[in-house]
Amino acid sequence: MAVSPHAFPPRKSRPSAGSFLSPNFSDHRLLQSLLLISNEISSLQPIRYLLRRNSASIIRKTKLLSVLFEELIRNQVTVFSPSALLCFEELYIVLQRIKTLIEDCSNGSKVWLLMQTESIANLFHELTVDLSTLLDIFPVSDMNLNEDVEELVVLIRKQCLQKKPIVDPHDDNLRREVMKMLDRVQREIVPDHSKLVEIFDNLQLRDSSSCRDEIESLEDEVQNQTDEKSKSDVVALIGLVRYGKCVLYGASTPRTTLRRRKSAADVNFPADFRCPISLDLMRDPVVVSTGQTYDRPSINLWIESGHNTCPKTGQTLSHTNLIPNRALKNLIAMWCREQKIPFEVTEQNEKVNGVIHNKTALEATKMTVSFLVNKLTASQSVEIANRVVHELRVLAKADSDSRACIAEAGALPLLVKFLDPEYPNLQVNAVTTILNLSILEANKTRIMETDGVLNGVIEVLRSGATWEAKGNAAATIFSLTGVHANRKRLGKKTRVVKGLVDLAKGGPASSKRDALVAILSLAGERETVAKLVEGGVVEMISELMDTQPEEAVTILEVVVKRGGLMAVAAAFHLIKKLAVVLREGSDRARESAAATLVNVCRKGGSETVGELARVPGIERVIWEMVGMGTGRGRRKAASLLRILRRWAAGLDGIADVTAGYSTSSMYTTRIVLPG
């Protein structure tokens, strides 16, 4: 079999922190808390689809216990014996565990729960035994209870005397059927349709919506598991449920409510979590020899493109080893969890979101993709095509196996015909599917070489029906530039450059950002910078400097370094805007602004330096940066002061340089460069 009956580890319960701690309550408050939690458990519904007998039995016993607590409160006993108080405290802990277990089973994945029926039945049995033990030592005779309640305690004791865990034969048989189906999928045998219907019906997975919820619950379960084997087993179940969902209920349109997962683009993330190269949230931060941190794929691309310097500092890299910044990665992961943003690690060593490949999951994915591609090929309806393409979009986002399977099944040529702006929703789904597919390195080449795909994406970028479609087309362009040869080829296309610049100028924030990241990547090629300048990138940066200064100055710095210096130097109005960034920007933006001003002033001549010198208070701003900026920022600020001093020293015949700029200070002040 693919997985032995005992291969799945016990399901992890996730109780609250207080569930296993003795409560620090007064006697009266403790009794009230016991009554409250017993009533809460009594109001819970037994698990409907699995372990019904176990959950119903323990809920019933707890309901009887609530009568005992009511009687004790009604008697108004002011002092209890130490043994009674110990029983109450232990009962509180056990009841907390019971409540947590039932809620965990009711709200989690149904399929994963099915795999754990035996171990969870043991948990219910252990809790029942704990109740029995506590009731055995409970000092009933000291409690002044009426006869009926005393008899009730005896009754509960008897009910708790079950000798072994209860495993429902129906649950056990259903579990074995699922195990057999996983085994058949692993051996590349398509599941029997009638068996699939039976299993899904028993688990109450009776429509696309419930299947989507189940997949999301299983994805959460992957994160809850600590070892690779357990994660891999859950991934196999995800593959099976996804296949069953498509085959039994067909492809479905996206939901607009319920558990919508956010992406990093939906929120403003801390500046320190942003890669200086891609401007995106770092998924795999690494440190280079200069001590600067970058996202691994971005700095890898930089080094593979022939650079031997640090992009931020310009210093020569003493070596190209990349040291993982695990502390920062953990901080980013914690922040993503708090924001409910998926934190997928960049693909390495053929792992899927950190999970080793699973043969069963791979075969289930192949079967799902084959079904969807065949459905798309035969589709005569726009509505059906949109549902299938959306299903492929979701699947392509899941993992590298799915991306490889979809491309290998021949989906790319089929997606091209759905990039038509006549059907906006279908266009968005199609271009987003291509974007998700492009994450896989091998698919970047497929997209570039498959007839019509690249041109289709470029047309969406230029004239897409919605901003979302245009933004995702821009993101696809950025993804494709991950291959150096692609970046050179894309940078030569006027339509690509013009489309990105126009989107950066006129698009909404999210689409604008996709365009800016793509432009930044293209600007890494010296040959492309001329195209960017010709396409209006300098004017675009000038417009964005007021609203998105950090992104604007980062691109401007790269453009200046790669051959666009004279075009920037000629735009005198940019000097004043860069000075504003020096005064008001973030540390990273000020650093880029200072570096850009140094390059522009060195090559732009005295007119450019004079333009900077005429900015009121600029000397004070630069001196503040020398004293309090980042390491690189201080060095660049000091260089700016030297340039201004030399410029001022050459103006013997000019009486008034500028208000707020003191020439005498430039003659007399000794500039101390930071170390």
N, C-alpha and C positions, 0 to 999 in steps of 0.2 A: 504494500500500500504506500501511497505518497507520504502519508503521515500516520504513525502508529496511533492506536487509540489513546495512549498515555503520553503522546509527544507534546501536547499543548500544556504549558505550565498553568498552575492555578491562576485564576483571574484575580487581578489586583483590585482590592477594594480601596476606595479613596475616602476614608473617613475624615471628619474634621479633626483639628488638632486636639480638641478637648475630649474626644471620644474615649481615650485611653487614660485619662487623668482623673484622679479622685476629685470630686467637686468640693470646693472650699465654701460650703453653705452652712448656715445655721440649721438646727434640727428641723424647725418648721419650714424653712425655705427648701430644705432637701426633700421633704415629703411633697411639697407643692411641685417641685421639679420632677419628681418621680411620677406624680399624677399627670402632669402635663405631657411628658414624653410618652407615657403609656397610652394616653388618649391620642397622641399624634400617630403612634404605631397602629392603634385600633382603627383609625380613620383611613389607613392605607389600603389600597386594593391589592389582593393577591396577584402575583405575576400571572398574566393572562395566558401566555403562550408556552412557558416552560416553568418547571419547578413550582407548579401551582400548589400541590399538596404541601410541600415544605413551607412555602410562604404563608399559606392559609392557616396551617397548623400553629405556627409561631405567633401569628397575629391574633388568633383566637386565645391562646394562652395569655398573651399580654393584655387582652381585653379583660380577662378574668382578674389579672393582677391589679388592674385599675380600681376594681371594687375594693380590694384590700387597702389600697392607698386612700381611697375616699373615706373608708371607715376609720382609718388611723387619724386622718385630719379632723373628722367629725368628733372623735373622742377627745380632741384637744389635750393630748398628753404633752406635758411640758418638758419632761426629761426622759431620755431613752438610755438603756444600758449600753455599754461600749460594744457588746456583741451585736446588738440591734443596729447601732449606728454603722458598724462595719458592714453588715448585710445591706443596709440601705445604700451605702456608697458603692459597693460592688454591684448591686442591682442597677444602679444608675449607669455604670460603665457598660454592663451587659446590654441594657436597653438601648443605649447609644449605638452600640455595635449592631444590634438587630435592625434598628432604623436605617443605619447607613447601608447595611447589606441589602435590604429590600429596595431602597431607593437606587442603589448602584445597579442592581440587577434589572430594575424596571426602566432605567433611563439609558443604559448602555447599549452596546451592539447585541442584537439578538443572536446572530450566528456565532459570535465569540462566546456568548453565554451558553449556547448549545454545546460548544466544544468543552465547556467547563462544568457540565451538569454534575458530574461525579464529585469533583472537588468542592463545588458550592453546596451540594447536598451534605458533604462532610462539615462545612462551615455551619450550616443550619443545625446539624446534629450536635456540634460542639457547643453552640450557644444554648441549645436545649438542655444539654448536660450541665452547663454552668448554672442555668436557672434551677435545675433540680438540686444541685449541690447547695446553693444558697438557701433554698426553701427548706432543705433538710436541717440546716443549722439555725434557721430563723426561730427566735424565741417566741413562739406563738402564745405560750401560757403567760408571758409577761406583758402582753399587749392589751389585755382587757377587751378582747374582741367578742362580738356576739357569736352565738353558736353557729349561725349560718355562714359567717365569714370564716370561722375556723374550719368548718367542713369544706369550704371553697378552697382554702389553702391546701388541705389534704388532697382534694381533687386535682389541683394543678400539679402537685407533687407526682401523683400517679400518672398524669398525662405526660409528664416530662421523662418518665422512665422508659423511653424507647431504646432498644438495645443496639440498633444499628441505623445508619443513615438510610433515608428513603430515596431510592432512585426510581423514578417513574419509568416503567418499561417502554412507554410511548416515547419519552424523551431519549432514552438510550438507543432505541431503534432508529429514531430520526438522526441522531448523531452518527450512527454507523452508516446510514445512507449517504450523509454528506461526506464522510471519510472515503467511502467507495467512489463517490463522484469526483472528489479531488484526485484520487488515484487514477481514474480513467482519463481525466483531463491531462494529468502529467504524462500519461502514455499516448497523448495526442488523439484520444477518442472523444468525439463530440458527445456531450451529455444527452441522455435520453430525455426528450421533451416532456413526456408525461411525468417522469420522475422529478424533473426540474419544477414542474407545476405543483406537484404534491409537496415538495420540500418548501417552496416559497409560500404556499398557502398555509402550511402548518406554522410557519414562522410569522405569519400575517404580513408578508411582503407581497401585497396584492396590487400594487400599482407603481408607476415610476417614482412618485413622490416618496413613498415609504422606502423604496430601494435607494433613492438618493440620501435619505436620512441615515439609512443603514451604512452606506459607504462612508459618509462623514463620521459616523460613530466609530467605524473600523479605523479610519485614518487617525482619529483621536487615540484609539487604542494602540496604534503603532508607536505614538509618542510616549505612551504610558509604560511600554515594555522596555526593559533595560538591557536585554541580551539580543544579539543579532538573530539567533534561531527563532525566538519568539516573534520578533518583528517580521521575520521572513514568513512565518506561518500565517500571521495576520494579513500580510500582503497577498498570500495565496487566496485567502477568503475574499479579499477585496476584488481580485480578478474574477472569482466565481460569481459574486453578486453582480458585478458590472456586466458580465456576460448574460446572466439571467435577466437582468433588467432590460437589456437591449432586445434579446430574443423573445421574451414573454410579453413585454409591454411596449416595445418599439422605442425609437429615439424620441426625445422630448425637448420641449422648449425650456429656456431658463426660467427659474423662479424669480419673482420680483420681491418676495418677502421671505420670512423665516430666516434661516441661518446663513445670511450672506457673509461671506468671508471677505475681509478687507485685504487690500494689497498695500504695499509700501507707498504707492502713488496717491493713496487716499488720505494720507496723513503727512504732517510735517515731521520728519525725523531729525534727531539731533545732528548738528553739523559734524561732530566728531565721528559719526557713523557713516559719513559720506565719503566715497572714494574720490580723491582729488582728480583722478583721470576721467572716470565715467560719470561723476557727480551722482551716482546711484548709491543706494544702501549697500554696504559691504556685506557679502555673504561668507566670504572666506578671507578675512584680513591677514595680510602678511607684512613682515618688516624687511626692508632692504638694508644694505650695508650702511647707508647714511642715517638710519634710525627712523626714516619716514615709513608710514603705513599706507598700503594700497590694497585694493581687492585683487586677489590672485590672478583671475583671468585678464584684468586690465594691465597689470604690470608685466604679466607674461607676454601679452601682445606687444607691449612697448619694447621689451628686450628682444623678442623674436624679430621685430622690425629693424633691428640693427643698432639700437641705441645702447650706449654704455654709460649713460648718466642718469641721475635721479631726476624725474620729471619736475619735482617741486623745487629742489635746491640747485639743480644744474651741476652738482658735484659728480665727479667720475665715480662709478661704482667700483669698489675694490674687489668685489666678487658678485656673482649673480645668484647666490643662494637666497632663498626666500624662507624666512623664519615665521612659522605660524604665530599670530598674535592671539593666543587662546583666551587671554583675559578679556580683550575687546570683543572677541567673538561671543563669549558667554554673556557679556553685557548686552550685545545686540540681540542675541537669542532671547534673553529675558525681556527686553523691551518689546520684541515682536510678540511674545506670548501675552504680555500685558495689553498690547494693542489688538490682540486676536488677529495677527498677521502671520500667514504661513512663513516659516523660515526654512526654505529649502537650500541645502548646501549645494554649491556648484558641483557638477558631476565630476568625480574623480574615481579612478580605479574601477570603473564600471559599476558603481553603486547607485542605487536609486534612493535619493533622499537619505543617504546614510544606511540603507538596507541592502544587504547582499542579494544578488539575483536569486529568484526562486523559480525553479523549472515549472511548477504548476501555474504560478502567476503568469509566466511568460507564455505558456501554451493557451491559457485562458484569454490573455490579451490578443494573441494571434487569431483566435476564434472570434473574438468580439470585433476586431478590425475587419476580418474577412466578411463577417455578416454586414457590417456598416458600409463597407466599400461596395459590396454587391447591391445593397439597398440603394446606394447613391447612384450607381450605374443604371439601375432600372427605374429610377425615380422619374415620374412624369409630372409631379406636382411641386410647385415652389414651396408650399408649406411643408411637405414631407422632406424635401431637400434641405430646407432650413433646419429642421429638427435633426436630421442625420449629420449635417455639417456642424451643428452645435455640439452634438455628441462627440464628434471627432475632435472638436476644439477642446472640450473638457478632458478627453482622454489624452490628447497631445500635451496637456499641461501636467499630467500625472507624474510621468517618469521617463527615463531615457529608453526603456524597453518599448513603451507605447509609441514614442516618437519614431523609433527605428521601424517598428512594425507597420505603422501607418504609411511611412514613406516607401517602404519595400513593397507594400501592397498596391502601389500605384495610385495613391490618393492625390498627389500633387497635380497631375494633368486634369483630374476631375474638378479640383478646387478652382482652377483658372476660370472656368466658365461661370462660376458663381461670384466673380468679382465685379459683376455688372452693377452700376449705380442705380439701376431701375428698381432693385430690391434692396433697400438700405440694410435691413436686419441680416439678410443673407450675406451681403457684402462684408459686414462687420464680422460675422462668424467665420467667413472664408478667409479673410486676411488675418484674423487673429489665430486661426488654425495654422496658417503658414508661419506666422510669428512663433507660435509655440513649437512647431516642428524645427524651426531654425536654431533652437537652443542646442540641439545635438550637432556636434562638429561635422559629422558625415553628411548631415542633411543640408548644411550650408552650401556644399558643392552641388548637391542634387538640385537645390532651388536655383542656383546660378545657371545650371546646365539644362534643366528641363525646359523645353520650348514653351515660351509664353508666360512663365511664372514671374520672372523678374520684371518684365514689361508690365504685367498685370499689377504687381505691387507698386511700381512707379506711377502708373495711372491712378491708382487709388490715392497715393500720396498727393498727387497734383489736383485731382478732381473727384475725390471720394464724396459719397453722398452725405456723410456725417463727419464731425470732428473726430469722433472715436475711431472711425475707419482710417482717417488720415494719420492720426496719432499712432495707431498700431502699424500702419505701413512704414512710418518713420522709425518705429522701434524695430521693425524687421530689417530695415536698411542698416541700423546700428548693429543688430545681431550679426548680419552678414559681414560687416567690416571686421569681425573677429578673425577672419582669415586675411592675411596681408595682401595676397593677390586680389582678393575681392575688393579690398579697400581702395587699391589703386585703380581698379576697373570702374568701381562706382563713382570715384572722385572725378573721373573724366567725363561723366554724363551730365550735361547741362541740365537736363530735366530733373535729375536727382538733386543737384545743388539748388536750383530754383525752387523746387517743391519744398525742400527743407527750410530754406530761408523764408519763403512766404508763410509757411506754417508757424515758424518761430515768431514772425511778426504779428500774424492775425489770429492764431489759434487760442483756445482757452488754456488755462494753466497746465493741465495734464498733457495735452497734445503738444503744447509749446515745449514742455520739458523733454518729451520724446525727440522732438526735432533738434533741440539744443545738444543733447547727448550725441546724436548722430553727426551733427556738424563738428563737434569737438573731436570725434573719432576721425572723421575725414580730414580735419585740419592737421592731423599728424603727418600727412604726406605733403612734402614741399610742393610737388606738382599740382596738388589739389588746391592749395591756398590761392593761387592765381585765379582759379575758377570761382572760388568762394568770394574773393574780392570783387571779381567781375559780376557775380550774382547778387551783390549788395550786402555782404555779410557785415561790413563796417557800419553801414547805415542801420542795419538790424540791431547790432550790438549797442549802438548809440541810443536807440529807442528803448532797449531793455535795461539800460544801465540804471534807470530810475526805479524800476519795479523788481528786477531780478539781478541785482548787482553782482552777486557771487558767481552765478552762471556766466554772466556777460564778461566779467573781467577774466575769468578762467579761459574762455574761448579767445578773448582778445590777446592774452599772453601767448597762447600757442600760435595764433595767427601772426603775431609780430616775430616770434622766433623762427617761423617757417617761411618767411619771405614776404609777409604783408606789411612790413615795417613802414615803408614809405607811404602806403595808402593810409595807415593809421596816423602817421606823423602829419600828413596833410590835413587831417580832420582836426583842426585846432579845438573845436568844441569838446572833443573827447578828453582833452587835457584837464579841463575844468571838472568834467564828470569824474575822472579818475581821482582828482584831488578830493572831491566829495566822498568818494569811497574810502580814501585814506583817512578821512576825518570820522566817518560814521559807519563804515562797514564792519563786518565780522573780521576776526583775526585772519582767516583764510583769504577773504576778499581783499583785505588791506595788503596782505603779502603779495598776491597776484598783481594788484594795482601798482605797488611799488616796483615790482620786477618789470612790469610793462613800461612804466615811466622811465626807468633807468635805460632800457633798450631804446625807447623812442627818443629820449633826450641825447643819448650818445650819438645817434645816427641822424637825428632830425635837424640838427643845426641850432644856431643861436635863437632863431625865431621860436622854435619849439620850447627851448629852455626859458626864454623870456615869457612865453605864454603861461608856463607853470609858475614862474616867479611873480607874475601879476595877480595870482590867486591870493586874496587877503588871508593873512594868518598862516600861510602854507609852511613857513619856517617852523612855527610852534608845533604844527601838526606832525611834521617830519621828526622834530626832536622828541616829541612824545613817543613816536613809534620806535625811535632809536633806544629809548629807555624802557619801553614796556611791550614792545611787539614780540612776535615769535622770533626764534633764532635767525631764520632766513629773512624775516621781515626787518629785523634790526640791521642786518648786513645791507639789504637793499636800500633802506632808509639812509644809512650812512653814505652809501654810494651817491644817492640823490643829493645829499648835502654837499658832497665834494664837487659834484657837477655844478650846482648852483653857485658855490664859492668861486670856482674858476670862471664861470660866466660873469659873475659880479666883478671880479678882479679885472676883467677886460673892458669894462664900461667906464673908462676914466672920464669921458666927456658928458656923461648923463647924470644930471643932478638928482632927478626923482625917478627911481626905478618903479616902486609901487607902494601903495599904502599897505601897511602891515608887513612889509618885507624890509629888513634893515640891512643895508649894504655894509655898514660899519661892523655889524656883528659877524658878517661873513669874513671880514678881514682879520678880526681879532680873536675869534673863537677857535680854539684848537679842537678838531673833531677826533674823538676817541672811538675807534671802531670796536664793535663788540667782538668777543672772542669766538 
